[in-house]
Amino acid sequence: MSQPPDVFSDVELERALSSLPQWQVVDGKLRREFVFRNFVEAFGFMTQVALVAERADHHPEWSNVYKTVRVALVTHESGGITARDVALARAMNALA
């Protein structure tokens, strides 16, 4: 069994956030709200992200109401934000 990834230090997290527009840390999780033109676009985005997340074996906490998708990322087994969360956030930005 592999070791869980290391939690980012404050410096690493600040550096990561500088390259993640619209993401912020709230309650120890990396969070962002994506707003699309309609429900179909929002759901399509979630479908694309689901495929990426499954391949990475790293699944977001998220919700969808009409055209809005709210995301919270944290690596539970590490107890904080790690490189896995930042990589998924970057993939989400690219897909949006």
C-alpha positions, 0 to 999 in steps of 0.5 A, spaced: 500 500 500 502 506 498 503 512 502 498 518 502 501 524 499 504 530 503 499 535 505 502 542 502 505 547 507 503 554 507 508 556 502 506 551 497 499 552 498 500 559 496 504 558 490 499 553 488 493 558 489 497 563 485 496 559 479 489 557 480 484 563 478 478 563 482 480 557 487 481 559 494 482 555 501 476 555 505 475 550 512 481 547 509 479 545 503 480 548 496 474 550 493 471 554 487 464 555 484 463 554 476 457 557 473 455 555 466 450 557 461 445 552 463 444 545 466 446 541 460 453 545 460 454 544 468 452 536 467 457 535 461 463 539 465 461 534 471 461 528 466 468 530 463 471 531 470 468 525 473 472 521 468 479 525 469 477 524 477 476 516 476 483 515 472 486 519 478 482 515 483 481 522 486 474 524 487 471 531 488 466 533 493 461 537 489 454 539 488 450 541 482 444 546 482 442 548 475 448 551 472 452 552 478 457 546 480 460 547 487 467 544 488 471 542 494 477 538 494 481 535 499 485 529 500 482 525 506 487 520 507 492 525 508 488 530 512 489 536 508 490 539 501 495 535 497 498 535 490 493 531 488 487 536 489 491 541 485 492 537 479 485 536 479 483 543 480 488 545 474 484 539 470 477 542 472 480 549 470 482 546 463 475 543 462 471 549 464 
